[in-house]
Amino acid sequence: MYKFLFKISLLSFTVVSSAQAAVDSYRFAHVTIATPWYIFIFLLMGVFAPFVLMAVLAWRVAISKSARETSGTAHNPSVK
């Protein structure tokens, strides 16, 4: 008996919430004048973040390579 009541209440809840979502569907798609700017800023971060990461990693590798070369020439004078 309880399983039957649970299924009925679950079914009625899904019907009511889908009807409510249909009535309030434009509330979630509200577009203002600021919306293109939000999209632009989001895409700007998504496009330029890999380039910033690439620059930081290249700089870090260059510094560590320079430090290795400097320490390597101090121990082995034949290396140019």
ZAGU-965419 format. One line per 10 residues: number of its first residue (from 0); for each residue x, y, z of N, C-alpha, C, CB. Coordinates in Angstrom, 2 decimals, always signed. Glycine has a CB too. Layout:
<lovos>
NUM) X Y Z X Y Z X Y Z X Y Z  ...;
</lovos>
This chain:
<lovos>
0) +0.82 -1.19 +0.00 +0.00 +0.00 +0.00 +0.86 +1.26 +0.00 -0.93 -0.01 +1.20  +1.93 +1.25 +0.84 +2.80 +2.42 +0.91 +3.57 +2.64 -0.38 +3.77 +2.29 +2.07  +3.95 +1.55 -1.02 +4.67 +1.68 -2.29 +3.76 +2.31 -3.34 +5.17 +0.30 -2.79  +2.50 +1.95 -3.33 +1.55 +2.50 -4.28 +1.37 +4.00 -4.05 +0.19 +1.77 -4.18  +1.24 +4.41 -2.79 +1.09 +5.83 -2.47 +2.36 +6.61 -2.83 +0.76 +6.00 -0.97  +3.51 +5.99 -2.61 +4.76 +6.64 -2.96 +4.86 +6.87 -4.46 +5.95 +5.82 -2.46  +4.48 +5.86 -5.24 +4.53 +6.00 -6.70 +3.55 +7.06 -7.19 +4.22 +4.66 -7.37  +2.37 +7.11 -6.61 +1.38 +8.12 -6.99 +1.89 +9.52 -6.65 +0.04 +7.85 -6.29  +2.45 +9.68 -5.46 +2.94 +11.00 -5.06 +4.14 +11.41 -5.92 +3.32 +11.01 -3.57  +5.00 +10.46 -6.26 +6.14 +10.77 -7.13 +5.67 +11.15 -8.52 +7.09 +9.57 -7.20;
10) +4.70 +10.48 -9.04 +4.15 +10.79 -10.35 +3.49 +12.17 -10.36 +3.15 +9.73 -10.78  +2.73 +12.46 -9.33 +2.08 +13.78 -9.28 +3.10 +14.90 -9.11 +1.06 +13.83 -8.13  +4.16 +14.63 -8.38 +5.21 +15.64 -8.21 +5.91 +15.94 -9.53 +6.24 +15.16 -7.17  +6.19 +14.92 -10.32 +6.85 +15.15 -11.61 +5.93 +15.88 -12.58 +7.31 +13.82 -12.22  +4.63 +15.58 -12.54 +3.69 +16.26 -13.43 +3.57 +17.73 -13.04 +2.31 +15.58 -13.38  +3.50 +18.01 -11.75 +3.36 +19.39 -11.28 +4.65 +20.17 -11.57 +3.04 +19.42 -9.76  +5.80 +19.58 -11.31 +7.04 +20.32 -11.53 +7.31 +20.55 -13.01 +8.20 +19.59 -10.89  +6.91 +19.61 -13.88 +7.10 +19.86 -15.31 +6.14 +20.94 -15.80 +6.90 +18.56 -16.11  +4.93 +20.98 -15.24 +3.99 +22.04 -15.62 +4.49 +23.39 -15.12 +2.58 +21.74 -15.05  +5.05 +23.42 -13.93 +5.58 +24.67 -13.40 +6.78 +25.12 -14.20 +5.95 +24.50 -11.92;
20) +7.62 +24.20 -14.63 +8.79 +24.55 -15.43 +8.35 +25.09 -16.79 +9.72 +23.34 -15.61  +7.26 +24.58 -17.33 +6.78 +25.08 -18.61 +6.26 +26.51 -18.48 +5.68 +24.16 -19.15  +5.65 +26.81 -17.35 +5.13 +28.17 -17.14 +6.28 +29.14 -16.91 +4.16 +28.20 -15.95  +7.30 +28.72 -16.15 +8.41 +29.60 -15.80 +9.64 +29.39 -16.67 +8.77 +29.40 -14.36  +9.46 +28.91 -17.88 +10.63 +28.57 -18.69 +11.41 +29.81 -19.11 +10.20 +27.79 -19.92  +10.77 +30.94 -19.30 +11.48 +32.14 -19.73 +12.23 +32.81 -18.59 +10.51 +33.11 -20.34  +11.93 +32.42 -17.37 +12.64 +32.99 -16.24 +14.12 +32.59 -16.27 +11.99 +32.55 -14.93  +14.42 +31.39 -16.77 +15.79 +30.90 -16.79 +16.53 +31.39 -18.03 +15.80 +29.39 -16.73  +15.85 +31.84 -19.04 +16.49 +32.29 -20.28 +16.38 +33.80 -20.41 +15.87 +31.60 -21.49  +16.49 +34.50 -19.31 +16.35 +35.95 -19.33 +17.63 +36.56 -19.88 +16.04 +36.49 -17.91;
30) +17.53 +37.29 -20.96 +18.68 +37.89 -21.62 +18.62 +39.40 -21.42 +18.73 +37.52 -23.13  +19.72 +39.95 -20.94 +19.81 +41.40 -20.76 +20.93 +41.93 -21.66 +20.08 +41.77 -19.26  +21.19 +43.20 -21.54 +22.26 +43.81 -22.33 +23.62 +43.34 -21.84 +22.17 +45.34 -22.26  +23.71 +42.87 -20.61 +24.98 +42.40 -20.06 +25.32 +40.97 -20.47 +24.95 +42.49 -18.55  +24.37 +40.23 -20.99 +24.59 +38.82 -21.33 +25.70 +38.63 -22.36 +23.31 +38.22 -21.85  +25.76 +39.39 -23.46 +26.89 +39.19 -24.38 +28.24 +39.47 -23.74 +26.73 +40.07 -25.60  +28.29 +40.41 -22.80 +29.55 +40.68 -22.12 +29.96 +39.50 -21.24 +29.45 +41.95 -21.27  +28.99 +38.88 -20.56 +29.31 +37.70 -19.75 +29.82 +36.57 -20.63 +28.08 +37.24 -18.95  +29.20 +36.38 -21.77 +29.65 +35.34 -22.69 +31.05 +35.67 -23.20 +28.67 +35.20 -23.88  +31.30 +36.93 -23.54 +32.60 +37.35 -24.03 +33.68 +37.13 -22.98 +32.56 +38.82 -24.43;
40) +33.43 +37.50 -21.74 +34.42 +37.34 -20.68 +34.68 +35.86 -20.42 +33.96 +38.03 -19.39  +33.63 +35.04 -20.43 +33.79 +33.60 -20.23 +34.65 +32.99 -21.34 +32.42 +32.90 -20.18  +34.36 +33.34 -22.58 +35.14 +32.81 -23.69 +36.56 +33.37 -23.69 +34.46 +33.12 -25.02  +36.73 +34.61 -23.28 +38.05 +35.21 -23.21 +38.93 +34.44 -22.23 +37.96 +36.68 -22.81  +38.38 +34.11 -21.08 +39.14 +33.31 -20.11 +39.43 +31.92 -20.66 +38.37 +33.20 -18.79  +38.47 +31.32 -21.32 +38.67 +29.98 -21.85 +39.67 +29.92 -22.98 +37.37 +29.42 -22.32  +39.78 +30.99 -23.75 +40.71 +31.01 -24.88 +42.11 +31.39 -24.42 +40.22 +31.98 -25.96  +42.22 +32.39 -23.54 +43.54 +32.88 -23.16 +44.18 +32.12 -22.00 +43.44 +34.31 -22.81  +43.44 +31.37 -21.24 +44.02 +30.63 -20.12 +45.09 +29.64 -20.59 +42.93 +29.88 -19.36  +44.89 +28.87 -21.67 +45.97 +27.98 -22.12 +47.23 +28.73 -22.56 +45.48 +27.11 -23.27;
50) +47.06 +29.90 -23.16 +48.23 +30.68 -23.58 +49.00 +31.20 -22.38 +47.80 +31.84 -24.48  +48.30 +31.63 -21.36 +48.97 +32.10 -20.14 +49.70 +30.93 -19.48 +47.95 +32.72 -19.16  +49.05 +29.79 -19.40 +49.69 +28.60 -18.84 +50.92 +28.21 -19.65 +48.69 +27.44 -18.78  +50.82 +28.24 -20.97 +51.94 +27.90 -21.83 +53.11 +28.86 -21.60 +51.51 +27.92 -23.31  +52.85 +30.15 -21.47 +53.91 +31.13 -21.24 +54.58 +30.90 -19.89 +53.34 +32.56 -21.30  +53.79 +30.61 -18.86 +54.36 +30.36 -17.53 +55.22 +29.11 -17.55 +53.25 +30.23 -16.48  +54.75 +28.06 -18.18 +55.53 +26.82 -18.22 +56.79 +26.98 -19.05 +54.68 +25.69 -18.77  +56.72 +27.69 -20.17 +57.92 +27.92 -20.99 +58.94 +28.75 -20.22 +57.54 +28.62 -22.31  +58.49 +29.74 -19.50 +59.38 +30.58 -18.70 +60.05 +29.75 -17.61 +58.61 +31.76 -18.07  +59.27 +28.89 -16.97 +59.81 +28.04 -15.90 +60.85 +27.06 -16.45 +58.68 +27.27 -15.21;
60) +60.58 +26.45 -17.59 +61.52 +25.51 -18.19 +62.79 +26.24 -18.62 +60.89 +24.79 -19.39  +62.63 +27.44 -19.18 +63.80 +28.21 -19.60 +64.68 +28.57 -18.41 +63.37 +29.49 -20.34  +64.08 +28.94 -17.29 +64.86 +29.28 -16.10 +65.58 +28.05 -15.56 +63.95 +29.88 -15.01  +64.88 +26.92 -15.49 +65.53 +25.71 -14.96 +66.61 +25.21 -15.92 +64.49 +24.60 -14.73  +66.40 +25.35 -17.23 +67.42 +24.95 -18.20 +68.65 +25.84 -18.09 +66.85 +25.00 -19.64  +68.43 +27.13 -17.90 +69.53 +28.07 -17.72 +70.31 +27.74 -16.46 +69.01 +29.51 -17.68  +69.60 +27.40 -15.39 +70.27 +27.06 -14.13 +71.07 +25.77 -14.28 +69.24 +26.92 -12.99  +70.54 +24.79 -15.01 +71.27 +23.54 -15.23 +72.52 +23.77 -16.06 +70.38 +22.50 -15.92  +72.40 +24.59 -17.11 +73.56 +24.87 -17.96 +74.63 +25.63 -17.18 +73.13 +25.67 -19.19  +74.22 +26.53 -16.34 +75.18 +27.30 -15.54 +75.90 +26.39 -14.56 +74.47 +28.44 -14.79;
70) +75.17 +25.53 -13.90 +75.80 +24.62 -12.94 +76.61 +23.54 -13.65 +74.74 +23.98 -12.03  +76.22 +23.15 -14.86 +76.96 +22.13 -15.61 +78.29 +22.63 -16.12 +76.12 +21.64 -16.78  +78.38 +23.87 -16.52 +79.64 +24.42 -17.03 +80.62 +24.68 -15.90 +79.39 +25.71 -17.81  +80.14 +24.88 -14.70 +81.05 +25.10 -13.56 +81.78 +23.80 -13.22 +80.28 +25.63 -12.32  +81.15 +22.64 -13.40 +81.77 +21.37 -13.07 +82.56 +20.78 -14.22 +80.71 +20.39 -12.63  +82.17 +21.10 -15.44 +82.83 +20.53 -16.61 +83.23 +21.68 -17.55 +81.90 +19.51 -17.33  +84.48 +22.12 -17.52 +84.87 +23.28 -18.33 +84.90 +23.01 -19.84 +86.22 +23.77 -17.89  +84.85 +21.74 -20.26 +84.88 +21.46 -21.70 +83.54 +21.70 -22.37 +85.30 +20.03 -21.93  +82.46 +21.79 -21.60 +81.13 +22.04 -22.15 +80.99 +23.52 -22.43 +80.01 +21.55 -21.19  +80.55 +23.84 -23.65 +80.41 +25.25 -24.00 +78.99 +25.69 -23.87 +80.88 +25.50 -25.40;
</lovos>
